[in-house]
Amino acid sequence: IITIHEPQLAWLITLMAKRYLQVDGYAAYSKTDAILAGYKAHARRKFIDAKTVQGKNKTGKADVALSITGNTYDIEASLKNKTDVEKHQVRQEKSKAIIFKHIIGYDNKDKVPPKTKLGEALTYWSNQEHKLITYLKDGRINIDNHRAERAVKSFVMVEKLVVSNTARGSKASAVLYSIIETAKAKGLLVDNYLQTCLDELANKPKSLAHLLPWNAKQG
């Protein structure tokens, strides 16, 4: 399963035929044959916005949606240490029924003005529904992708400094993101690690295997 967040990385789509892609609502992802999985957190965030404009001490459809979504997250929390097979089984037994109830509740979404916050939330759910329920199909898929979003945020903040408006530039950015985040996950000091890589590359080594984050030794 490959998880993608930024549109600049859309070049990877061509590699993902017949695989799962966990993506946001960016339209270009629909051009792949991959099975798309959405971010439940994005849908939840829109209902949070809708609840905010309801006013204090008032309840409505946004509260219902947040309650149902919260139940699915509670289930995911209970699956933290479960195997992929066990996750799939529990999702089929519990989450599927909750989400089906969620979908049924939106049958009257056309009665909600589309330009209101609630209307926007309902429209987003309706448009992304086929992606938002994909995680039920496979225990390897997450309900959302907060972890990757947090990891890529620092890169996004300085994306104008990176040549990412071309296929080659996007590929270079993706490789760099992956190397740095893997180095972090392995507990390496990123600045030292990158400097070591640059020093080694200057010597034109025959192999780069020893420089990969999972093989590198912290100096």
N, CA and C of each residue as an Amber inpcrd file, in Angstrom:
protein
   657
   0.8500000  -1.1730000   0.0000000   0.0000000   0.0000000   0.0000000
   0.8920000   1.2320000   0.0000000   0.6580000   2.1530000  -0.9080000
   1.4200000   3.3780000  -0.9820000   0.5160000   4.5300000  -0.5680000
   1.0140000   5.3960000   0.2820000   0.2450000   6.5340000   0.7300000
   0.8330000   7.8030000   0.1490000  -0.0230000   8.6340000  -0.4630000
   0.4220000   9.8680000  -1.0940000  -0.4320000  11.0040000  -0.5740000
   0.1880000  12.1380000  -0.3030000  -0.5800000  13.2890000   0.1550000
  -0.5120000  14.4500000  -0.8240000   0.6700000  14.8050000  -1.2920000
   0.8200000  16.0200000  -2.0810000   0.6200000  15.7790000  -3.5710000
  -0.1110000  16.6720000  -4.2460000  -0.3120000  16.5440000  -5.6970000
   0.9930000  16.4780000  -6.4650000   2.0740000  17.0790000  -5.9310000
   3.3500000  17.0460000  -6.6290000   3.8840000  15.6310000  -6.8050000
   3.3690000  14.7020000  -6.0300000   3.8550000  13.3330000  -6.1110000
   2.9800000  12.4720000  -7.0160000   2.1560000  13.1180000  -7.8170000
   1.1870000  12.3780000  -8.6320000   1.8510000  11.4980000  -9.6780000
   3.1330000  11.7310000  -9.9640000   3.8280000  10.8850000 -10.9380000
   3.8440000   9.4290000 -10.5050000   3.7210000   9.1860000  -9.2000000
   3.7420000   7.8140000  -8.6970000   2.5180000   7.0170000  -9.1070000
   1.4680000   7.7270000  -9.5120000   0.2190000   7.0580000  -9.8590000
   0.4230000   5.9890000 -10.9260000   1.2550000   6.2690000 -11.9010000
   1.4530000   5.3400000 -13.0000000   2.0560000   4.0250000 -12.5430000
   2.6420000   4.0240000 -11.3480000   3.2670000   2.8110000 -10.8250000
   2.3050000   1.9750000  -9.9910000   1.1280000   2.5340000  -9.7200000
   0.2670000   1.9420000  -8.7150000  -0.9310000   1.1620000  -9.2570000
  -0.9130000   0.8120000 -10.5370000  -2.0450000   0.0930000 -11.1230000
  -2.3490000  -1.1640000 -10.3180000  -3.6270000  -1.3420000 -10.0060000
  -4.1210000  -2.5070000  -9.2860000  -3.6200000  -2.5560000  -7.8470000
  -3.1990000  -1.4290000  -7.3150000  -2.8040000  -1.3720000  -5.9200000
  -3.6480000  -0.3160000  -5.2080000  -3.4980000  -0.2540000  -3.8820000
  -4.2010000   0.7550000  -3.1130000  -3.3820000   2.0360000  -3.0460000
  -4.0580000   3.1560000  -3.1650000  -3.4550000   4.4650000  -2.9500000
  -4.3010000   5.1950000  -1.9190000  -3.6840000   5.6370000  -0.8320000
  -4.4350000   6.4280000   0.1440000  -4.1410000   7.8940000  -0.1460000
  -5.1630000   8.6090000  -0.5780000  -4.9720000   9.9640000  -1.1040000
  -6.0470000  10.9060000  -0.5840000  -5.8310000  12.2060000  -0.8440000
  -6.8600000  13.1890000  -0.5190000  -7.8000000  13.3360000  -1.7150000
  -8.5190000  14.4380000  -1.7830000  -9.5220000  14.5890000  -2.8300000
  -8.9980000  15.1260000  -4.1520000  -7.6870000  15.2300000  -4.3120000
  -7.1070000  15.7610000  -5.5430000  -7.5840000  14.9430000  -6.7510000
  -8.1750000  15.6230000  -7.7310000  -8.8700000  14.9510000  -8.8300000
  -7.9590000  14.0670000  -9.6810000  -6.6840000  14.4060000  -9.8000000
  -5.7870000  13.6580000 -10.6860000  -5.6520000  12.1930000 -10.2870000
  -5.8730000  11.9000000  -9.0050000  -5.7210000  10.5150000  -8.5580000
  -6.7570000   9.5860000  -9.1750000  -7.8730000  10.1380000  -9.6290000
  -8.9240000   9.3080000 -10.2180000  -8.5270000   8.7740000 -11.5920000
  -7.4220000   9.2490000 -12.1370000  -6.9820000   8.8240000 -13.4640000
  -6.1690000   7.5300000 -13.4250000  -5.9710000   6.9980000 -12.2490000
  -5.2330000   5.7500000 -12.1160000  -6.1790000   4.5640000 -11.9900000
  -5.6710000   3.3780000 -12.2570000  -6.4520000   2.1580000 -12.0670000
  -6.3520000   1.6490000 -10.6360000  -5.5860000   2.3430000  -9.8080000
  -5.4250000   1.9210000  -8.4190000  -6.7410000   2.0550000  -7.6630000
  -6.8690000   1.3020000  -6.5950000  -8.0310000   1.4000000  -5.7150000
  -7.7380000   2.5000000  -4.7140000  -8.5490000   3.5510000  -4.7120000
  -8.2810000   4.7170000  -3.8880000  -8.9110000   4.6030000  -2.5060000
  -8.1200000   4.9480000  -1.5030000  -8.6070000   5.0150000  -0.1260000
  -8.5010000   6.4650000   0.3270000  -9.5450000   6.9770000   0.9730000
  -9.5630000   8.3730000   1.3750000  -9.0800000   8.6040000   2.7930000
  -9.1310000   9.8560000   3.2090000  -8.7560000  10.2630000   4.5580000
 -10.0300000  10.5510000   5.3470000 -10.3610000   9.7030000   6.2660000
 -11.5640000   9.9360000   7.0770000 -11.4310000  11.2280000   7.8790000
 -10.2020000  11.5730000   8.2430000  -9.9820000  12.7830000   9.0370000
 -10.4010000  14.0340000   8.2810000 -10.2420000  14.0330000   6.9480000
 -10.6480000  15.1920000   6.1550000 -12.1570000  15.3840000   6.2230000
 -12.8890000  14.2950000   6.1210000 -14.3470000  14.3790000   6.2060000
 -14.7710000  14.8330000   7.5990000 -14.1260000  14.2970000   8.6110000
 -14.4620000  14.6770000   9.9920000 -14.1910000  16.1630000  10.2320000
 -13.0870000  16.6590000   9.6660000 -12.7260000  18.0660000   9.8580000
 -13.8050000  18.9970000   9.3130000 -14.4220000  18.6130000   8.2090000
 -15.4590000  19.4550000   7.6160000 -16.7190000  19.4750000   8.4860000
 -17.0040000  18.3590000   9.1480000 -18.1540000  18.3440000  10.0510000
 -17.8470000  19.1210000  11.3320000 -16.5830000  19.1550000  11.7150000
 -16.1950000  19.9840000  12.8680000 -16.4390000  21.4550000  12.5370000
 -16.0950000  21.8520000  11.3160000 -16.3550000  23.2260000  10.8760000
 -17.8560000  23.5250000  10.8780000 -18.6320000  22.5280000  10.4480000
 -20.0880000  22.7060000  10.4120000 -20.6550000  22.8450000  11.8180000
 -20.1130000  22.0910000  12.7370000 -20.5810000  22.1710000  14.1270000
 -20.2510000  23.5420000  14.7220000 -19.1080000  24.0830000  14.3520000
 -18.6820000  25.3790000  14.8890000 -19.6880000  26.4790000  14.5670000
 -20.2320000  26.4490000  13.3540000 -21.1690000  27.5090000  12.9560000
 -22.5810000  27.2550000  13.4650000 -22.8240000  26.0870000  14.0580000
 -24.1500000  25.8230000  14.6260000 -24.4300000  26.7190000  15.8240000
 -23.3410000  27.0890000  16.4890000 -23.5040000  27.8930000  17.6930000
 -23.3890000  27.0390000  18.9430000 -23.0520000  27.6740000  20.0580000
 -22.8840000  26.9560000  21.3170000 -24.2110000  26.3720000  21.8120000
 -24.0840000  25.2140000  22.4370000 -25.2310000  24.5440000  23.0560000
 -26.3120000  24.1550000  22.0600000 -25.9590000  24.0720000  20.7710000
 -26.9090000  23.6280000  19.7600000 -26.4030000  22.3390000  19.1330000
 -27.3290000  21.4690000  18.8060000 -26.9630000  20.2120000  18.1700000
 -27.6750000  20.0920000  16.8270000 -27.0800000  19.2880000  15.9550000
 -27.6610000  19.1090000  14.6330000 -27.0220000  17.9420000  13.9170000
 -27.1570000  17.9180000  12.6010000 -26.6260000  16.8180000  11.7970000
 -25.1090000  16.6780000  11.9400000 -24.4270000  17.8000000  12.1340000
 -22.9780000  17.7390000  12.2780000 -22.5940000  16.9200000  13.5090000
 -23.3580000  17.0850000  14.5930000 -23.0830000  16.3260000  15.8120000
 -23.2830000  14.8320000  15.5910000 -24.3280000  14.4990000  14.8470000
 -24.6040000  13.0940000  14.5510000 -23.4560000  12.4970000  13.7500000
 -23.0110000  13.2280000  12.7210000 -21.9180000  12.7410000  11.8800000
 -20.6460000  12.5630000  12.6900000 -20.3420000  13.5230000  13.5700000
 -19.1300000  13.4510000  14.3840000 -19.2000000  12.2910000  15.3760000
 -20.3940000  12.0460000  15.8970000 -20.5690000  10.9350000  16.8360000
 -20.3220000   9.5970000  16.1460000 -20.9040000   9.4550000  14.9550000
 -20.7350000   8.2050000  14.2000000 -19.2760000   8.0250000  13.7940000
 -18.6570000   9.0960000  13.3140000 -17.2520000   9.0240000  12.9220000
 -16.3830000   8.7020000  14.1290000 -16.7150000   9.3110000  15.2690000
 -15.9650000   9.0260000  16.4920000 -16.0180000   7.5560000  16.8650000
 -17.1650000   6.9260000  16.6340000 -17.2880000   5.4920000  16.9270000
 -16.3370000   4.6600000  16.0790000 -16.1680000   5.0520000  14.8060000
 -15.2600000   4.2950000  13.9430000 -13.8160000   4.4830000  14.3980000
 -13.4890000   5.6660000  14.8890000 -12.1320000   5.9000000  15.3930000
 -11.8930000   5.1290000  16.6890000 -12.9210000   5.0040000  17.5060000
 -12.7930000   4.2120000  18.7350000 -12.4690000   2.7600000  18.3930000
 -13.1180000   2.2550000  17.3600000 -12.8450000   0.8850000  16.9240000
 -11.4080000   0.7610000  16.4540000 -10.9430000   1.7430000  15.6870000
  -9.5620000   1.7000000  15.1910000  -8.5640000   1.7330000  16.3390000
  -8.8590000   2.5000000  17.3720000  -7.9680000   2.5680000  18.5320000
  -7.8390000   1.2020000  19.1990000  -8.9230000   0.4420000  19.1880000
  -8.9020000  -0.8820000  19.8110000  -8.1380000  -1.9080000  18.9680000
  -7.8530000  -1.5490000  17.7120000  -7.1850000  -2.4790000  16.7980000
  -5.6900000  -2.2180000  16.6750000  -5.1740000  -1.3210000  17.4900000
  -3.7920000  -0.8620000  17.3660000  -2.7830000  -1.9960000  17.3000000
  -2.9570000  -3.0160000  18.1090000  -1.9830000  -4.1140000  18.1730000
  -2.4860000  -5.3920000  17.4930000  -3.5180000  -5.2610000  16.6720000
  -4.0860000  -6.4180000  15.9910000  -3.4080000  -6.6510000  14.6480000
  -3.5310000  -7.8580000  14.1330000  -2.9890000  -8.1700000  12.8140000
  -3.9040000  -7.5920000  11.7400000  -3.4090000  -7.5450000  10.5210000
  -4.2220000  -7.0280000   9.4120000  -5.4870000  -7.8530000   9.2150000
  -5.3620000  -9.1520000   9.3970000  -6.5230000 -10.0310000   9.2480000
  -7.5550000  -9.7350000  10.3350000  -7.0910000  -9.5540000  11.5450000
  -7.9970000  -9.2460000  12.6580000  -8.6570000  -7.8800000  12.4640000
  -7.8980000  -6.9040000  11.9720000  -8.4690000  -5.5800000  11.7050000
  -9.6050000  -5.6800000  10.6920000  -9.3450000  -6.4190000   9.6340000
 -10.3650000  -6.5660000   8.5890000 -11.6300000  -7.2150000   9.1480000
 -11.4510000  -8.2250000   9.9640000 -12.5980000  -8.9400000  10.5150000
 -13.4410000  -8.0380000  11.4100000 -12.7840000  -7.2850000  12.2930000
 -13.5080000  -6.4030000  13.2070000 -14.1910000  -5.2780000  12.4330000
 -13.5240000  -4.7620000  11.4320000 -14.1400000  -3.7020000  10.6250000
 -15.3980000  -4.1930000   9.9200000 -15.3390000  -5.4180000   9.4500000
 -16.5120000  -5.9880000   8.7940000 -17.6490000  -6.2010000   9.7870000
 -17.3000000  -6.5960000  11.0040000 -18.3090000  -6.8990000  12.0120000
 -18.8900000  -5.6470000  12.6660000 -18.0580000  -4.6010000  12.8240000
 -18.4960000  -3.4340000  13.5880000 -18.5230000  -2.1440000  12.7650000
 -17.4040000  -1.8100000  12.1450000 -17.2880000  -0.5180000  11.4570000
 -18.2260000  -0.4120000  10.2620000 -18.3720000  -1.4940000   9.5360000
 -19.1940000  -1.4700000   8.3250000 -20.6180000  -1.0470000   8.6310000
 -21.1850000  -1.5900000   9.6980000 -22.5650000  -1.2600000  10.0640000
 -22.6870000   0.2080000  10.4640000 -21.6760000   0.7220000  11.1650000
 -21.6920000   2.1190000  11.5990000 -21.6340000   3.0510000  10.3980000
 -20.7440000   2.7430000   9.4620000 -20.5820000   3.5940000   8.2810000
 -21.8160000   3.5280000   7.3930000 -22.4260000   2.3570000   7.3040000
 -23.6540000   2.2290000   6.5120000 -24.7330000   3.1300000   7.0910000
 -24.8140000   3.1840000   8.3990000 -25.7650000   4.0660000   9.0740000
 -25.4350000   5.5210000   8.7380000 -24.1690000   5.8280000   8.6840000
 -23.6900000   7.1650000   8.3440000 -24.1810000   7.5600000   6.9430000
 -24.0140000   6.6420000   5.9930000 -24.4000000   6.9080000   4.6070000
 -25.9120000   7.0850000   4.4830000 -26.6740000   6.2150000   5.1400000
 -28.1350000   6.3030000   5.0790000 -28.6100000   7.6670000   5.5840000
 -27.9180000   8.2010000   6.5710000 -28.3070000   9.4810000   7.1470000
 -28.1540000  10.6490000   6.2060000 -27.4820000  10.4240000   5.0750000
 -27.2420000  11.5150000   4.1370000 -28.1550000  11.4460000   2.9210000
 -29.1880000  10.6470000   2.9920000 -30.1080000  10.5290000   1.8680000
 -30.8250000  11.8520000   1.5700000 -30.9370000  12.6900000   2.5980000
 -31.6420000  13.9600000   2.4110000 -30.6770000  15.1410000   2.3180000
 -29.4570000  14.8650000   1.8940000 -28.4550000  15.9330000   1.8360000
 -28.8430000  17.0430000   0.8670000 -29.6860000  16.7210000  -0.1270000
 -30.0930000  17.7330000  -1.1000000 -30.9510000  18.8240000  -0.4630000
 -31.4610000  18.5590000   0.7270000 -32.2770000  19.5530000   1.4120000
 -31.4230000  20.5710000   2.1610000 -30.0980000  20.2980000   2.2200000
 -29.1880000  21.2060000   2.9190000 -28.5360000  22.1360000   1.9060000
 -28.5990000  23.4450000   2.0910000 -27.9630000  24.3750000   1.1540000
 -26.4930000  24.0170000   0.9480000 -26.0560000  23.8050000  -0.2830000
 -24.7040000  23.3110000  -0.5530000 -23.5790000  24.2600000  -0.1550000
 -23.8880000  25.5660000  -0.0400000 -22.8270000  26.5260000   0.2890000
 -22.6700000  26.7550000   1.7860000 -23.4900000  26.0900000   2.5900000
 -23.3050000  26.1560000   4.0380000 -22.1980000  25.1920000   4.4290000
 -21.6750000  25.3470000   5.6340000 -20.6150000  24.4530000   6.0980000
 -21.0910000  23.0110000   6.1630000 -22.3350000  22.8210000   6.5940000
 -22.8800000  21.4680000   6.6310000 -23.0450000  20.9370000   5.2180000
 -23.5180000  21.7870000   4.3060000 -23.6630000  21.3730000   2.9170000
 -22.3320000  20.9740000   2.3050000 -21.2870000  21.7270000   2.6200000
 -19.9570000  21.4070000   2.1130000 -19.4670000  20.0670000   2.6720000
 -19.7550000  19.8420000   3.9470000 -19.3350000  18.5860000   4.5720000
 -20.0560000  17.3930000   3.9450000 -21.3640000  17.5430000   3.7250000
 -22.1480000  16.4700000   3.1270000 -21.7240000  16.2050000   1.6850000
 -21.4290000  17.2790000   0.9580000 -20.9830000  17.1310000  -0.4300000
 -19.6410000  16.4220000  -0.4860000 -18.7450000  16.7950000   0.4270000
 -17.4280000  16.1430000   0.4530000 -17.5940000  14.6490000   0.7220000
 -18.4150000  14.3280000   1.7160000 -18.6340000  12.9100000   2.0320000
 -19.2100000  12.1710000   0.8340000 -20.2110000  12.7730000   0.1980000
 -20.8620000  12.1350000  -0.9410000 -19.8780000  11.8890000  -2.0820000
 -19.0350000  12.8810000  -2.3660000 -18.0770000  12.7600000  -3.4710000
 -16.9450000  11.7880000  -3.1640000 -16.5820000  11.6930000  -1.8940000
 -15.4310000  10.8790000  -1.4980000 -15.8300000   9.5400000  -0.8640000
 -17.1420000   9.3000000  -0.7990000 -17.6460000   8.1220000  -0.0820000
 -16.9640000   6.8290000  -0.5220000 -16.7930000   6.6470000  -1.8380000
 -16.2020000   5.4040000  -2.3350000 -14.7680000   5.2260000  -1.8520000
 -14.0810000   6.3360000  -1.5590000 -12.7220000   6.2470000  -1.0260000
 -12.7360000   6.0610000   0.4930000 -13.6760000   6.7320000   1.1450000
 -13.7100000   6.7270000   2.6080000 -14.0530000   5.3580000   3.1920000
 -14.6880000   4.5020000   2.3880000 -15.0420000   3.1670000   2.8950000
 -14.0650000   2.0900000   2.4160000 -13.0560000   2.4800000   1.6410000
 -12.1060000   1.4940000   1.1170000 -11.3480000   0.7830000   2.2240000
 -11.0710000   1.4920000   3.3150000 -10.2850000   0.8800000   4.3900000
 -10.9580000  -0.3570000   4.9810000 -12.2740000  -0.4900000   4.7430000
 -12.9770000  -1.6740000   5.2270000 -12.5540000  -2.9410000   4.4870000
 -11.9950000  -2.7730000   3.2920000 -11.6830000  -3.9100000   2.4280000
 -10.3840000  -4.6210000   2.7740000  -9.4970000  -3.9290000   3.4770000
  -8.1630000  -4.4840000   3.6970000  -7.6070000  -3.9650000   5.0120000
  -7.1680000  -4.8710000   5.8640000  -6.6510000  -4.4890000   7.1800000
  -5.3710000  -3.6940000   7.1380000  -4.7090000  -3.6530000   5.9980000
  -3.4600000  -2.8860000   5.8800000  -3.7050000  -1.3990000   5.7160000
  -4.9160000  -1.0220000   5.3430000  -5.2230000   0.3740000   5.0690000
  -5.6300000   1.0800000   6.3610000  -5.1170000   2.2750000   6.5580000
  -5.4760000   3.0650000   7.7330000  -6.7740000   3.8240000   7.4880000
  -7.4350000   4.2050000   8.5610000  -8.6590000   4.9790000   8.4430000
  -8.3650000   6.3850000   7.9290000  -7.1880000   6.8880000   8.2330000
  -6.7340000   8.1530000   7.6740000  -5.2130000   8.1280000   7.5990000
  -4.6300000   9.2570000   7.2740000  -3.1930000   9.2730000   7.0470000
  -2.5190000  10.4310000   7.7650000  -2.9180000  10.6660000   8.9860000
  -2.3470000  11.7680000   9.7540000  -0.8250000  11.6530000   9.8780000
  -0.3490000  10.4430000  10.0600000   1.0890000  10.2690000  10.2810000
   1.9000000  10.7760000   9.0900000   1.4730000  10.4070000   7.8880000
   2.1900000  10.8580000   6.6920000   2.0140000  12.3550000   6.4760000
   0.8170000  12.8580000   6.7810000   0.5780000  14.2930000   6.6220000
   1.4890000  15.1010000   7.5350000   1.6410000  14.6460000   8.7690000
   2.5220000  15.3470000   9.7010000   3.9680000  15.2840000   9.2190000
   4.3420000  14.1190000   8.6700000   5.7190000  13.9490000   8.2180000
   6.0490000  14.8600000   7.0480000   5.0840000  15.0540000   6.1550000
   5.3610000  15.8280000   4.9370000   5.1260000  17.3200000   5.1350000
   4.5240000  17.7140000   6.2480000   4.1600000  19.1120000   6.4510000
   5.3600000  20.0430000   6.3740000   6.4690000  19.6370000   6.9900000
   7.6440000  20.5080000   6.9900000   8.1680000  20.7310000   5.5790000
   8.0170000  19.7150000   4.7130000   8.4490000  19.8720000   3.3290000
   7.5140000  20.7840000   2.5560000   6.2290000  20.6520000   2.8450000
   5.2400000  21.4640000   2.1460000   5.4520000  22.9400000   2.4450000
   5.8620000  23.2550000   3.6700000   6.0620000  24.6440000   4.0690000
   7.1410000  25.3280000   3.2470000   8.0770000  24.5280000   2.7150000
   9.1760000  25.1180000   1.9370000   9.1800000  24.5840000   0.5100000
   8.0130000  24.1350000   0.0280000   7.9580000  23.4930000  -1.2790000
   8.3950000  24.4220000  -2.4090000   8.2590000  25.7430000  -2.2090000
   8.6700000  26.6640000  -3.2570000  10.1860000  26.6530000  -3.4560000
  10.9040000  26.1330000  -2.4560000  12.3550000  26.0640000  -2.5700000
  12.7960000  24.7840000  -3.2650000  11.8460000  23.8920000  -3.5110000
  12.1580000  22.6110000  -4.1310000  11.5710000  22.5800000  -5.5390000
  12.3490000  22.0970000  -6.4940000  11.8550000  22.0270000  -7.8680000
  10.8820000  20.8670000  -7.9640000   9.5950000  21.1370000  -7.7760000
   8.5990000  20.0620000  -7.7510000   7.4570000  20.3220000  -8.7170000
   7.6830000  21.1980000  -9.6870000   6.6190000  21.4740000 -10.6540000
   6.8210000  20.7320000 -11.9670000   7.7210000  19.7570000 -11.9590000
   7.9420000  18.9000000 -13.1100000   7.9880000  17.4570000 -12.6250000
   7.8650000  16.5220000 -13.5440000   7.9150000  15.1050000 -13.1650000
   9.2460000  14.7520000 -12.5180000  10.3400000  15.2280000 -13.1000000
  11.6700000  14.9270000 -12.5420000  11.8610000  15.5860000 -11.1850000
  11.3880000  16.8270000 -11.0790000  11.5110000  17.5160000  -9.8080000
  10.6730000  16.8660000  -8.7250000   9.4700000  16.4230000  -9.0930000
   8.5990000  15.7480000  -8.1280000   9.2070000  14.4350000  -7.6720000
   9.7950000  13.7130000  -8.6160000  10.4270000  12.4430000  -8.2600000
  11.5890000  12.6730000  -7.3130000  12.3990000  13.6960000  -7.6010000
  13.5280000  14.0050000  -6.7240000  13.0480000  14.3900000  -5.3270000
  11.9660000  15.1840000  -5.2750000  11.4050000  15.5780000  -3.9850000
  10.9060000  14.3670000  -3.2100000  10.2110000  13.4700000  -3.9020000
   9.6590000  12.2790000  -3.2470000  10.7670000  11.4120000  -2.6790000
  11.8440000  11.2520000  -3.4420000  12.9760000  10.4530000  -2.9700000
  13.5950000  11.0920000  -1.7360000  13.7690000  12.4170000  -1.7950000
  14.3600000  13.1270000  -0.6650000  13.4770000  13.0200000   0.5710000
  12.1400000  13.2110000   0.3970000  11.2190000  13.0810000   1.5250000
  11.3500000  11.7020000   2.1720000  11.3670000  10.6820000   1.3200000
  11.4010000   9.3000000   1.8160000  12.6800000   9.0180000   2.5820000
  13.8060000   9.4650000   2.0390000  15.1010000   9.2250000   2.6900000
  15.1510000   9.9120000   4.0470000  14.7260000  11.1690000   4.0950000
  14.7990000  11.9230000   5.3430000  13.8700000  11.3520000   6.4050000
  12.6330000  11.0280000   6.0160000  11.6940000  10.4940000   6.9980000
  12.1130000   9.1060000   7.4760000  12.7090000   8.3090000   6.5960000
  13.1990000   6.9950000   7.0120000  14.3720000   7.1510000   7.9650000
  15.2270000   8.1230000   7.6870000  16.3600000   8.3870000   8.5790000
  15.8610000   8.7770000   9.9680000  14.8200000   9.6120000  10.0110000
  14.2310000   9.9930000  11.3000000  13.7010000   8.7700000  12.0350000
  12.9820000   7.9170000  11.2780000  12.3880000   6.7150000  11.8840000
  13.4570000   5.7750000  12.4360000  14.6340000   5.7970000  11.8150000
  15.7330000   4.9290000  12.2680000  16.5520000   5.5660000  13.3810000
  16.1760000   6.7830000  13.7840000  16.8530000   7.4360000  14.8890000
  18.1560000   8.1230000  14.5130000  18.3550000   8.3640000  13.2220000
  19.5810000   9.0250000  12.7800000  19.4600000  10.5360000  12.9560000
  20.5900000  11.1980000  13.1800000  20.6210000  12.6490000  13.1820000
  20.6610000  13.0820000  11.7180000  19.5680000  13.6580000  11.2480000
  19.3890000  13.8690000   9.8100000  20.4910000  14.7230000   9.2000000
  20.8630000  15.8280000   9.8560000  21.9120000  16.6930000   9.3090000
  23.2200000  15.9330000   9.1240000  23.5980000  15.1730000  10.1490000
  24.8460000  14.3910000  10.0690000  24.7520000  13.3160000   8.9970000
  23.5820000  12.6850000   8.9380000  23.3900000  11.6130000   7.9540000
  23.5010000  12.1470000   6.5360000  22.8320000  13.2690000   6.2550000
  22.8750000  13.8380000   4.9090000  24.2860000  14.3000000   4.5430000
  25.0020000  14.8660000   5.5250000  26.3740000  15.3010000   5.2520000
  27.2570000  14.1030000   4.9190000  27.0510000  13.0060000   5.6470000
  27.8100000  11.7810000   5.3660000  27.5160000  11.2760000   3.9630000
  26.2370000  11.3100000   3.5790000  25.8490000  10.8740000   2.2320000
  26.5270000  11.7260000   1.1620000  26.5100000  13.0340000   1.3550000
  27.1220000  13.9330000   0.3720000  28.6310000  13.7110000   0.2730000
  29.2580000  13.5010000   1.4180000  30.7050000  13.2380000   1.4200000
  31.0190000  11.9470000   0.6810000  30.2100000  10.9240000   0.9270000
  30.4320000   9.6280000   0.2880000  30.1690000   9.7090000  -1.2190000
  29.1210000  10.4140000  -1.6040000  28.7830000  10.5490000  -3.0230000
  29.8880000  11.2640000  -3.7930000  30.5640000  12.1840000  -3.1280000
  31.6620000  12.9060000  -3.7810000  32.7950000  11.9640000  -4.1860000
  32.8820000  10.8300000  -3.4780000  33.9190000   9.8330000  -3.7840000
  33.4780000   8.8270000  -4.8350000  32.2490000   9.0010000  -5.3420000
  31.6910000   8.1420000  -6.3880000  31.8160000   6.6480000  -6.0450000
  31.1800000   6.2220000  -4.9540000  31.2600000   4.8120000  -4.5590000
  30.5790000   3.9020000  -5.5770000  31.0300000   2.6660000  -5.6650000
  30.4570000   1.7140000  -6.6020000  29.0450000   1.3000000  -6.1870000
  28.7890000   1.3230000  -4.9070000  27.4680000   0.9470000  -4.3960000
  26.9740000   2.0050000  -3.4130000  25.6520000   2.2020000  -3.3880000
  25.0570000   3.1620000  -2.4580000  24.3120000   2.4690000  -1.3200000
  24.3310000   1.1490000  -1.3210000  23.5430000   0.3850000  -0.3490000
  23.8770000   0.7680000   1.0860000  25.1700000   0.9910000   1.3570000
  25.5730000   1.2900000   2.7300000  25.1050000   2.6740000   3.1920000
  24.6760000   3.5040000   2.2540000  24.2120000   4.8490000   2.5940000
  22.7100000   4.9100000   2.8670000  21.9960000   3.8630000   2.5220000
  20.5540000   3.8590000   2.7580000  20.2730000   3.9350000   4.2510000
  19.2140000   4.6210000   4.6510000  18.9610000   4.8720000   6.0810000
  18.9400000   3.6210000   6.9390000  18.4240000   2.5260000   6.4020000
  18.3360000   1.3080000   7.2240000  19.6810000   0.5860000   7.3420000
  20.6630000   1.0060000   6.5500000  22.0090000   0.4230000   6.6490000
  23.0180000   1.3830000   7.2760000  22.7040000   2.6690000   7.2530000
  23.6640000   3.6770000   7.7240000  23.8820000   3.5900000   9.2160000
  25.1070000   3.9050000   9.6190000  25.4520000   3.9510000  11.0350000
  25.6540000   5.4080000  11.4360000  25.0850000   5.7540000  12.5730000
  25.1910000   7.1330000  13.0190000  26.6240000   7.4660000  13.3870000
  27.1570000   8.5280000  12.7630000  28.5310000   8.9050000  13.0590000
  28.5890000   9.9610000  14.1520000
